[in-house]
């Protein structure tokens, strides 16, 4: 790695050029680790992207996954923790994964690969970042002798991964909102059967977009956020994006050549991690966003208008999202980090739920991304076809990715890598409907079928949510 020991401050996507402190658009690693939105409402981004040379990336092929994490993240984290501390947290984060490669690459057809990201505690890709994020946060909170209130909206997998990472930790209260009736039964029980006293599950009457909007509104209330010490662990937290960028490096190193990555995506974090990797020097042949009927990004690339429609329920519920938080980060880079334009653009979008993307910015997005929408019928057909040909069971989100990949031409020999985001056993009804086979229940999921569920039903109300959080945290000194 070239450069200093630390990348320096993080910047807000909406900063208008001030460069003195966090209130004016800059933040340290510990700020963004324990923070949420910047005070101007923007998302944190690295001030610059450190660069990796081709020889360094090639060498990752012979490294352990944890070793690559240390290489990629060191310059981001180094200004906050010592090398031994970082190494200890990285080692612990991946010690309980079921596969020694953490993110193994499996060829399922000629030049078509699955990057399996579901070998962690909750059998979903969110574990790869959250297991590490929890350890970094716990270390920083202990150093400060401080408490944190973690508030997260989930469309399915983030909630259980956050509970697996933060449940039982000292100094932390965790509030998880999921849209009532819009996650799979397994996903719900993974969250609601937690026995940790610091975990509070909320079933929200509304969609994921409603839940995400409530979370953002509470973070935007600076007085409440400060009083409660609110912390974000969904993908608005840039540390998660940085951690997720690592598996793009490991996959490319194993292949020995650039690949096109197909990413099932709803909130755009997992695919933006691919852009982050490319901006750090990773050669990427293309980034393909695979969506379900909630096709806002497909329409944005095709029409040049980013416009919200009602979120539709589908067989891939974790992607039933219309407002993708991390799209702001892609716009930030596509507009050449023109923070003034972006701040105005996001204000327009918040008001009108519609944004016309200027031609130059749209061209920049199209140079980096393409997108494909997959119907529920095609999702079922893909699950069934892959099972018939290979015996492999796909979860519906991965199936969306595979369906999109199969539309791609492969005559040039460029490998296509589909990010496999969850174990099929998390969606048994859909998999059985497509194949006639119920996925075997992994040992990690059996505990979700034991014990009572604990959750609170709340209306789509910021006032009610605020009162609930205040009541549950009232006994803690701050």
PyMOL commands that set and color helices and strands:
alter all, ss='L'
color gray80, all
select helices_A, chain A and resi 22-24+29-33+54-62+65-77+83-93+126-144+157-166+185-192+208-220+222-228+238-244+246-255+269-279+296-303+317-319+327-334+339-352+359-368+376-390+396-406+424-435+443-449+462-473
alter helices_A, ss='H'
color red, helices_A
select strands_A, chain A and resi 10-12+26-27+44-46+105-109+112-116+148-154+172-179+199-204+230-231+259-264+286-291+305-307+354-356+369-373+415-420+456-458
alter strands_A, ss='S'
color yellow, strands_A
deselect
rebuild
show_as cartoon
